[in-house]
Amino acid sequence: MRMLRWLLTLSFLMTGGHSMAESKEEAVASVLDQFHKAASAHDFTKYFGLMTADAVFIGTDASERWDVKAFKDYVKPHFDKGRGWTYQPKTRHINFSPDHGVAWFDEILENAKYGTCRGTGVLVKDGKVWKIAQYHLTIPVPNELASTVVKMIQAPKPK
């Protein structure tokens, strides 16, 4: 019993006082935090360095489903002009596949222009680092406004 306690204490100290699950969660959270910071700082290289080569970014408009090349083409002119976007994470939930090679998340974000937003997505383990394979940004619609918003979306567009 003493040996087991000693091994558990040693394991706890070697992980910096965090369980392995916590450290994996912290690693994924760190990638997401870096992603948001790079967007805010309009750091093109850092931003796309956090994504897989075949990543997909899904924006708030139904037409916005970009592979990495298309998303780079969209982002580059904004970042080159010193314009990024700032989303501050408020809450975040992270889950892992049984083999701990895939993580999926959902987070509530705040943005000065759009208010409360939601980000969801998937990260994959690439060697020892986590990379974003998919990021999906949405604007949650309160249930009491949903029918009004749907009518606005479905209304004929002026020509």
C-alpha positions as CSV (number, residue, x, y, z in Angstrom):
1,M,0.0,0.0,0.0
2,R,2.9,2.4,0.8
3,M,4.5,1.6,-2.5
4,L,1.2,2.5,-4.3
5,R,0.9,5.8,-2.5
6,W,4.5,6.6,-3.3
7,L,4.0,5.8,-7.0
8,L,0.8,7.9,-7.1
9,T,2.6,10.8,-5.4
10,L,5.6,10.5,-7.7
11,S,3.2,10.4,-10.8
12,F,1.4,13.5,-9.4
13,L,4.7,15.4,-9.0
14,M,6.0,14.4,-12.4
15,T,2.9,15.8,-14.1
16,G,3.2,19.1,-12.3
17,G,0.3,18.3,-10.1
18,H,-2.0,17.6,-13.0
19,S,-3.5,14.4,-14.1
20,M,-2.7,13.2,-17.7
21,A,-6.3,14.0,-18.7
22,E,-5.9,17.6,-17.4
23,S,-2.6,18.1,-19.2
24,K,-4.1,16.8,-22.5
25,E,-7.1,19.2,-22.0
26,E,-4.7,22.0,-21.2
27,A,-2.7,21.3,-24.4
28,V,-5.8,21.4,-26.5
29,A,-7.0,24.6,-24.7
30,S,-3.6,26.1,-25.3
31,V,-3.9,25.5,-29.1
32,L,-7.3,27.1,-29.2
33,D,-6.2,30.1,-27.1
34,Q,-3.2,30.5,-29.4
35,F,-5.5,30.3,-32.5
36,H,-7.7,33.1,-31.1
37,K,-4.6,35.2,-30.1
38,A,-3.1,34.8,-33.6
39,A,-6.3,35.9,-35.2
40,S,-6.5,39.0,-33.0
41,A,-2.8,39.8,-33.7
42,H,-3.4,39.1,-37.4
43,D,-0.5,36.7,-37.3
44,F,-1.0,34.7,-40.5
45,T,1.9,32.2,-40.0
46,K,1.0,31.4,-36.4
47,Y,-2.8,31.2,-37.2
48,F,-2.4,28.7,-40.0
49,G,0.4,26.9,-38.3
50,L,-2.1,25.7,-35.8
51,M,-4.2,24.0,-38.4
52,T,-3.8,20.7,-40.3
53,A,-2.9,20.8,-44.0
54,D,-6.4,19.6,-44.8
55,A,-8.3,21.7,-42.2
56,V,-11.7,23.2,-42.8
57,F,-13.1,26.5,-41.4
58,I,-16.8,26.9,-41.4
59,G,-18.0,30.4,-40.9
60,T,-21.3,31.9,-39.8
61,D,-22.8,32.2,-43.3
62,A,-24.2,29.1,-44.9
63,S,-21.8,29.6,-47.9
64,E,-18.7,29.7,-45.7
65,R,-17.0,26.3,-45.8
66,W,-13.4,26.9,-46.6
67,D,-10.5,24.4,-47.0
68,V,-7.2,25.8,-45.9
69,K,-6.2,27.2,-49.3
70,A,-9.5,29.1,-49.7
71,F,-9.5,30.2,-46.1
72,K,-5.9,31.5,-46.5
73,D,-7.0,33.4,-49.6
74,Y,-9.9,35.0,-47.5
75,V,-7.8,35.8,-44.4
76,K,-4.5,37.1,-46.0
77,P,-5.8,40.4,-47.3
78,H,-7.4,41.1,-43.9
79,F,-4.3,40.2,-41.9
80,D,-2.0,42.1,-44.4
81,K,-4.0,45.2,-43.7
82,G,-3.5,44.7,-39.9
83,R,-7.1,43.6,-39.4
84,G,-7.8,40.4,-37.4
85,W,-10.7,39.4,-35.3
86,T,-10.9,39.0,-31.5
87,Y,-12.9,36.3,-29.9
88,Q,-12.5,35.9,-26.1
89,P,-13.3,32.4,-24.8
90,K,-15.7,32.4,-21.9
91,T,-16.4,28.7,-21.5
92,R,-15.0,25.6,-23.1
93,H,-15.7,21.9,-23.1
94,I,-13.2,19.4,-24.4
95,N,-13.6,15.6,-25.0
96,F,-11.3,13.0,-26.3
97,S,-11.5,9.8,-28.4
98,P,-10.6,6.6,-26.5
99,D,-7.1,6.6,-28.0
100,H,-6.6,10.3,-27.1
101,G,-5.7,11.0,-30.7
102,V,-8.7,13.2,-31.5
103,A,-10.3,15.9,-29.4
104,W,-13.5,17.8,-30.0
105,F,-14.7,20.9,-28.3
106,D,-17.3,23.6,-28.0
107,E,-16.7,27.0,-26.6
108,I,-18.6,30.2,-25.9
109,L,-16.8,33.3,-27.2
110,E,-17.4,37.0,-26.9
111,N,-16.8,39.4,-29.8
112,A,-17.2,43.2,-29.9
113,K,-19.1,43.2,-33.2
114,Y,-21.1,40.0,-32.9
115,G,-21.6,39.5,-29.2
116,T,-21.9,35.9,-28.0
117,C,-20.7,33.4,-30.5
118,R,-20.0,29.6,-30.4
119,G,-17.0,27.8,-31.7
120,T,-16.9,24.0,-32.2
121,G,-14.4,21.8,-33.8
122,V,-12.0,19.0,-33.9
123,L,-8.3,18.7,-33.2
124,V,-6.1,15.8,-34.1
125,K,-2.8,14.8,-32.5
126,D,0.1,15.3,-35.0
127,G,3.1,13.7,-33.4
128,K,3.3,15.4,-30.1
129,V,1.3,18.5,-31.0
130,W,-2.4,19.1,-31.4
131,K,-3.7,20.7,-34.7
132,I,-7.1,22.1,-35.6
133,A,-8.7,19.9,-38.3
134,Q,-12.0,21.8,-38.2
135,Y,-13.3,25.0,-36.7
136,H,-16.9,26.0,-36.9
137,L,-18.0,29.5,-35.8
138,T,-21.7,30.2,-35.2
139,I,-23.8,32.9,-33.7
140,P,-26.3,31.2,-31.4
141,V,-29.9,32.4,-31.8
142,P,-32.0,32.5,-28.7
143,N,-35.0,30.2,-29.0
144,E,-37.5,33.0,-28.5
145,L,-36.0,34.8,-31.6
146,A,-35.5,31.7,-33.8
147,S,-38.8,31.9,-35.8
148,T,-38.2,35.7,-36.5
149,V,-34.6,35.0,-37.6
150,V,-35.7,32.2,-39.9
151,K,-38.4,34.4,-41.5
152,M,-35.7,37.1,-42.1
153,I,-33.4,34.5,-43.7
154,Q,-36.2,33.1,-45.8
155,A,-37.5,36.5,-46.9
156,P,-37.1,37.4,-50.6
157,K,-33.9,39.4,-51.1
158,P,-34.2,42.8,-52.7
159,K,-32.8,42.9,-56.3
